[in-house]
Amino acid sequence: MLELKNRRFYLDGNPFILYSGEIHYFRIKPENWKKVLQRAREANLNSISTYIPWCWHEESDGKFDFSGRTHPQKNLIKFIETAKKLNLYINMRIGPVSNAELKNEGIPEWLLKKHPEILTKASGIENLPHVTLLSYLNPAFLKYVSRWHSRVLPVIQRFQEKILLIQLDNEIGMSHWVNRMPDLSAMAKKMYQNFLKKKYASISKLNASYKTAYASFSAIGQPYRSTEFPVLFDWALFYRTYFAQYCINLKKSLKGKTSSPVLINIPQFYDYDTRGRGFFSPTTTSMFRDFPKENLTMGGAYQLRRIDYENFHDIFITSETVNMINRSNPNICAELQTGIMRDRPKIYPLEAEYHIKTTLASGLKGLNCYMFAGGENPAGLGLFGKYHDWQAPVGKDGKERFHYEPIKNTGLFLKTFGRSLGDTEKANDTAFGYYLPYYATEFADFSQLENIRNRYFFDGMGRLLILGNTHFKMTDILKEDISKEKSLWVMSWKWMDPETQKKLWNYAETGGNLAIGPWLPYYFLKKLGLKRYSVPGEKIILVGGDEIFVEADLEFYKNAGGKILATDRSGKNTAAFYKKIGKGALLVHGFPFVHYFDFQIDIIQQWAGLMGIKNSVKVFPKEVISVLHKGKNGNFLFVLNYHNLPLNAEIKTAGKLLCVPMAPQQIKILPLGLRSGDWEIDYSTSEILSLDAGKFLISGKSGEKGEIKGRYKEKNIDIKFTLRKDTEWIKI
């Protein structure tokens, strides 16, 4: 049985990393089920995942088929029995919504014809052709959802000992988000009015806040075309309660029918040509922040297409954002790219390995390879017709493809070290303050704000901190106790509510180290006795005497005091400063950073030093990224070289100085001070996939030099070797 506690998974009482692969039984002929599932077992996966499409098993009203009576690929019972015989656990994605390139996102056609009021059709967009927008809280819809769950859950319950997670729905609100289309039903409008009434109590208070003249709450419609920031923020808060209520209703339908924890999948990455980005992940993840968290794990869809030095940091930011909204539980990546929907760009072994290892480095406790096996749609089921190969590492016939190997190797590593890694925590050196109003824009057109946060946070301060190996957690500054953070970075825009401004000032005044910019809030100006001003067209500042180009208009401050960090070219106008206030300190920068130049990494590291931040890992050269995961029985060091050139990394962490040779485009997971059975590994500079009596299975690049120190059954180990091939057994 899978348990969630202490931000970890425990399976049968032991720490556990979930390592799953997506296999759709309804897209594979039954005679090939065993072959495909065997490939999952041989890839060292501990579980598989599948949708159970509502539209497939209830094609007509009230007529269910889970045994293959009407079509052999509906025999869910046989599929589960086959997986059970191969000792694979299963994650069941029961809907009601599947998406999954199914017609109507997996909702039965007969239901939409019978109750057209539960559906709004949208036009869709080219890269994400999802057009089924549901009124999730429509009573008729919920009634039929309850009936669906009452029929599918008893089938699953028969195999409860092999069921790890139950996913409710899929990517709630995703179709609404990509189409910028909320639930515009009369029911939702009434719910919105009641939400405002509960918040403001009287219409006069709302009018005072909105600067409007509504006669009553019933006169208010959803502000679909509004551009007023406070109005749109209330609207966004309403939808967070709306989606949370949907989750509450779905969880009620599980009560007494399963003991498995619940998985909620979050839409996150967005395609841009051949490279995906996580720009929208803080927005879409925030849509799930008010969900009931009891016995619940969350996970997004990490599909970056090409993953490299330019976008790898999106995974770290996204994982920490998910952890922020589900702080007490372990979280996973529910759909990790090991294939993609179309046949371009081509996915190669490197992309699969990068996705898997970067996601593990980001601190998540599991991942689901999506897709793991390709297939074909039965007639009338698929949104794109018959074809559904997804560039999967295993074909519909069970044959392996070229990117199967990195999945298998990482699986072997997790078989060896999964318990130890599952019992660690990613070391974060600081915190980044998340301010919901800047991200609650899923239905409103705030293109200027979206551009600012994408450039100044994702490709600016957030990226630069990670490139300097200063890893951070995300902290919700509206909901969480920020006084627990020793240091905090906040991206501020031209609007911030007064209470949050005061909260941030108080944080610094009472002992915190706060970095804030590129627009200093009014409350801070007042408390510091400063006036802001700008020099139109000025893009150059002096930092340490050097001229530096910055993007956007600069803010300058006179008589700021403290330590001056940046000025205009005259040296008279301050653009950044560090100043003690009360028991803490304030670092103000009146300009943004976008990562154009690598010297910006050094500037941010100097600022971090002023704020008292000490990196858990110190790395030279700075082109290498490294992350420490700390545990009671030892640590793991992730070393990531996304560059197409070899690098010799000097890494200082946990009291050790390691020299780690990195081949071009190589990621290593290295044990550090690890105790496991008869083994103690002080350190290794090469990746160890497996241990056997007196020998190591090493993974690397042919010609790689490695070193391992430790003990085996009290026998000292101090070996140096050169790999003759990419995977090789090395004797003690």
Buried (B, 14 or more C-beta within 10 A) or exposed (E): EBBBEEBBBBBEEEBBBBBBBBBBBBBBBBEBBBBBBBBBBBBBBBBBBBBBBBBBBBBEEEEBBBEBEEBEBBBBBBBBBBBBEEEBBBBBBBBBBBBBBBBBBBBBEBBBEEBEBBBBEBEBEEEBBBBBBBBBBBEEBBEBBBBBBEBBBEBBBEBEEBBBBBBBBBBBBBBBBBBBBBBEBEEBBEBBBEBBBEEBEEBEEBBEEBEEEBEEBEEBEBBEEBEBBBBBBBBBBBBBBBBBBBBEBBBEBBEEBBBBBBBBBBBBBBBEEEBBBBBBBBBBBBBBBBBEBEBBBBBBBBBBBBBBBBBBBBBBBBBBBBBBBBBEBBBBBBBBBBBBBEEEBEBBBBBBBBBBBBBBBBBBBBBBBBBBBBBBBBEEBBBEEEBBBBBBBBBBEBEBBEBBBBBBBBBBBBBBBBBBBBBBBBBBBBBBBBBBBBBBBBBBEBEEBBEBBBBBBBBBBBBBBBBBBBBBBBBBBBBBEBEEBBBBBBBBBEBBBEEBBBBBBBBBBEEBBBBBBBBBBBBBBEBBEBEBEEBEEBEEBBBEEEEBEBBBBBBBBEEBEBEBBBBBEEEEBBBBBBBEBEEBBBBBBBBBBBBEEEEBBBBBBEBBEBBEBEBBBEBEEEBBBBBBBBBEBBBBBBBBBBBEEBBEBEBBBBEBEBEBBBBEBBBBBBBBBBBBEEBBBBBBBBBBBBBEEEEBBBBBBEEBEBBBBBBBEEEEBEBEBEBEEBBBEBEB
